[in-house]
């Protein structure tokens, strides 16, 4: 049970780090024109971005998970040791989050 809690906490932390990176990368690109032109204030842009980034994750996140589960990873390779899949998914999430941070600078 302790390992499961640790995996869940790590996934949550890595997911928040990834969400922060997505916000730093995508929101700046999408909202700069609206703020620069005066169509939105910074507060309004943050609110719009938060709503639509969250909505996109909720509405499309299941499809991404399905693609990874069925289209990228052959689960028969990790059927005997599911922790390998957990470590792989955590590593992929952390690597993507770090890459977003590097690419956004």
PESULRA-V713577 format. One record per residue. N is the residue number from 1. RES is the residue in one small letter. SS is DSSP state (alpha for helix, beta for strand, coil for the rest). PHI is phi in whole degrees, 0 to 359 (none if undefined). Layout:
# PESULRA-V713577
n=N res=RES ss=SS phi=PHI
n=N res=RES ss=SS phi=PHI
This chain:
# PESULRA-V713577
n=1 res=x ss=coil phi=none
n=2 res=x ss=alpha phi=296
n=3 res=x ss=alpha phi=296
n=4 res=x ss=alpha phi=296
n=5 res=x ss=alpha phi=294
n=6 res=x ss=alpha phi=299
n=7 res=x ss=alpha phi=298
n=8 res=x ss=alpha phi=294
n=9 res=x ss=alpha phi=295
n=10 res=x ss=alpha phi=298
n=11 res=x ss=alpha phi=298
n=12 res=x ss=alpha phi=296
n=13 res=x ss=alpha phi=295
n=14 res=x ss=alpha phi=295
n=15 res=x ss=alpha phi=294
n=16 res=x ss=alpha phi=295
n=17 res=x ss=alpha phi=298
n=18 res=x ss=alpha phi=296
n=19 res=x ss=alpha phi=297
n=20 res=x ss=alpha phi=297
n=21 res=x ss=alpha phi=296
n=22 res=x ss=alpha phi=297
n=23 res=x ss=alpha phi=296
n=24 res=x ss=alpha phi=295
n=25 res=x ss=alpha phi=275
n=26 res=x ss=alpha phi=281
n=27 res=x ss=alpha phi=294
n=28 res=x ss=alpha phi=299
n=29 res=x ss=alpha phi=293
n=30 res=x ss=alpha phi=282
n=31 res=x ss=alpha phi=258
n=32 res=x ss=alpha phi=301
n=33 res=x ss=alpha phi=294
n=34 res=x ss=alpha phi=295
n=35 res=x ss=alpha phi=286
n=36 res=x ss=alpha phi=299
n=37 res=x ss=coil phi=278
n=38 res=x ss=coil phi=87
n=39 res=x ss=coil phi=291
n=40 res=x ss=coil phi=228
n=41 res=x ss=coil phi=279
n=42 res=x ss=alpha phi=298
n=43 res=x ss=alpha phi=298
n=44 res=x ss=alpha phi=296
n=45 res=x ss=alpha phi=296
n=46 res=x ss=alpha phi=296
n=47 res=x ss=alpha phi=296
n=48 res=x ss=alpha phi=299
n=49 res=x ss=alpha phi=297
n=50 res=x ss=alpha phi=298
n=51 res=x ss=alpha phi=297
n=52 res=x ss=alpha phi=281
n=53 res=x ss=alpha phi=295
n=54 res=x ss=alpha phi=295
n=55 res=x ss=alpha phi=299
n=56 res=x ss=alpha phi=297
n=57 res=x ss=alpha phi=295
n=58 res=x ss=alpha phi=290
n=59 res=x ss=alpha phi=284
n=60 res=x ss=alpha phi=253
n=61 res=x ss=alpha phi=299
n=62 res=x ss=alpha phi=295
n=63 res=x ss=alpha phi=293
n=64 res=x ss=alpha phi=297
n=65 res=x ss=alpha phi=299
n=66 res=x ss=alpha phi=297
n=67 res=x ss=alpha phi=297
n=68 res=x ss=alpha phi=294
n=69 res=x ss=alpha phi=291
n=70 res=x ss=alpha phi=254
n=71 res=x ss=alpha phi=257
n=72 res=x ss=alpha phi=245
n=73 res=x ss=coil phi=255
n=74 res=x ss=coil phi=273
n=75 res=x ss=alpha phi=294
n=76 res=x ss=alpha phi=293
n=77 res=x ss=alpha phi=288
n=78 res=x ss=alpha phi=244
n=79 res=x ss=coil phi=298
n=80 res=x ss=coil phi=281
n=81 res=x ss=coil phi=219
n=82 res=x ss=alpha phi=294
n=83 res=x ss=alpha phi=296
n=84 res=x ss=alpha phi=299
n=85 res=x ss=alpha phi=295
n=86 res=x ss=alpha phi=298
n=87 res=x ss=alpha phi=298
n=88 res=x ss=alpha phi=296
n=89 res=x ss=alpha phi=293
n=90 res=x ss=alpha phi=296
n=91 res=x ss=alpha phi=296
n=92 res=x ss=alpha phi=295
n=93 res=x ss=alpha phi=295
n=94 res=x ss=alpha phi=293
n=95 res=x ss=alpha phi=297
n=96 res=x ss=alpha phi=295
n=97 res=x ss=alpha phi=294
n=98 res=x ss=alpha phi=295
n=99 res=x ss=alpha phi=297
n=100 res=x ss=alpha phi=299
n=101 res=x ss=alpha phi=297
n=102 res=x ss=alpha phi=295
n=103 res=x ss=alpha phi=290
n=104 res=x ss=alpha phi=278
n=105 res=x ss=coil phi=276
